C-alpha cells in the first residue's frame, strides 16, 4: 500500500470515528446543592466536562437508555438514581447533603480510577499482537458530527508487501452505545467507497463488537480488501483494521488472524 493511501485511510478512519455522537436531544441533568465541589457520574464514569461547583449544574447528552446517575467528592460516592430516558427526554439528579448523608461514607472509591486516558504503554487502551510495530503521533483533538469535542489516537504500520494495519481509539465525553458500531462500519465503507461483503456480531473482552469485510477499488481499479473490527468500552470506541490489495503476494494471513484474535480491551 502506498504511503498516500495510508494517509487517506487515516483520514477516513477519523471520519468513521466522528460519527459516534449524541445530538443533544436526550440529556441527564445534574444539580449540585451541596457545599462541596463534586464530580457527577454516569454508570460509574465521569459525566459532563468537569467538576461542578456548589450551586452549579451540568448536562450530559446521552442516547436513549437506562443510566445510573451518581456523584462523588473524590472520597465517597452517592448511592445513585437509575433513570430510563427515551429520545428527547431528560432525567434530573439533584445532589443534596441532607438526602445523600454527606455522600454516604459506607461506599468509598478512588475517583481517579474513573478517568480513562490514552497512553502508549503497551498500546494503553488495548493489547494486540501485531506482526509489525505500529506507531502513533499521539492523541489528536477532533469534533463529532454532532459538534462535541473528543480525542482520537491512530496507530498504523505497513508490511514489506504493502499490507496495512491501522487502529483508531476515540475518547468521548459520553458513553458509546451498541448502535454506534454499525454507524462506524457504514462510515468507513462510505469513506473508501466500498461494499460490505460480510459482517457478523462478536464480543471482545466481553464487549459488543462487529467484524466486517469491506472491498473497494482504487483509482487504478485495483481491488482492496479490508477486515475491520469495531467495539467500545464505556466512553471509548475502538477500530481495528487490516488492509491488503488482492493482487499482492506474500500476505501473512496467519499473522492477520492472530492480530484480530489477540485483541483485548484494557
JOSUL-V148011 format. One record per residue. RES is the residue in one small letter. SS is DSSP state (H for helix, E for strand, C for the rest). PHI is phi in whole degrees, -180 to 180 (NA if undefined). Layout:
res=[RES RES]
ss=[SS SS]
phi=[PHI PHI]
//
This chain:
res=[x x x x x x x x x x x x x x x x x x x x x x x x x x x x x x x x x x x x x x x x x x x x x x x x x x x x x x x x x x x x x x x x x x x x x x x x x x x x x x x x x x x x x x x x x x x x x x x x x x x x x x x x x x x x x x x x x x x x x x x x x x x x x x x x x x x x x x x x x x x x x x x x x x x x x x x x x x x x x x x x x x x x x x x x x x x x x x x x x x x x x x x x x x x x x x x x x x x x x x x x x x x x x x x x x x x x x x x x x x x x x x x x x x x x x x x x x x x x x x x x x x x x x x x x x x x x x x x x x x x x x x x x x x]
ss=[C C H H H H H H H H H H H H H H H C C C C C C C C C E E E E E E C C C C C E E E E E C C E E C C C C C E C C C C E E E E E C C C E E E E E E E E C C C E E C C C E E E E E C C C C E E E E E E C C C C C C C C C C C C E C C H H H H C C C C C C H H H C C E E C C C C C C C E E C C C E E E E C C C C C E E E E E E E E E E C C C C C E E E E E E E E C C C C C C C H H H H H H H H H H H H H C C C E E E E E E E E E E C C E E E E E E E E E E E C C C C C E E E E E E E E E E E C C E E E E E E E E E E C C C C C C C H H H H H H H H H C C E E C]
phi=[NA -71 -62 -64 -70 -63 -64 -63 -63 -60 -65 -65 -62 -64 -64 -66 -66 -71 -79 -74 -170 -90 -95 87 -79 -118 -138 -113 -107 -111 -128 -100 -110 -105 -94 -115 -83 -131 -110 -83 -128 -131 54 84 -113 -57 -106 61 -100 174 -67 -113 -72 -54 83 -95 -151 -150 -127 -114 -79 -138 -87 -56 160 -110 -134 -97 -99 -141 -148 -137 -101 98 -125 -126 -133 -74 -64 97 -140 -90 -133 -108 -121 -94 -58 85 -98 -147 -119 -107 -132 -106 -98 -130 -63 -71 -79 -93 54 52 74 48 -66 -61 -115 -111 -141 -96 -61 -65 -69 -93 -98 -102 -128 -76 -128 -101 -78 53 67 63 -75 -156 -118 -157 -90 -91 -74 -135 -74 -101 -112 -146 -98 94 -60 -122 -72 -153 -135 -73 -60 -91 88 -95 -76 -152 -118 -130 -117 -119 -110 -154 -168 -126 -81 -63 -90 97 -63 -133 -115 -146 -133 -126 -126 -104 -115 -113 -86 -153 -81 -78 -129 -55 -65 -69 -62 -66 -62 -69 -60 -64 -66 -68 -57 -65 -65 -93 54 -113 -130 -79 -93 -166 -159 -155 -80 -140 -127 -131 53 79 -102 -61 -153 -129 -116 -140 -108 -128 -119 -148 -123 -88 -69 -100 68 -82 -87 -111 -117 -115 -112 -129 -122 -127 -150 -156 -152 57 -100 -122 -111 -125 -129 -116 -134 -122 -132 -150 -79 -70 -97 -88 -107 83 -67 -88 -69 -67 -64 -63 -62 -61 -56 -71 -73 -91 -62 -135 -91 -97]
//
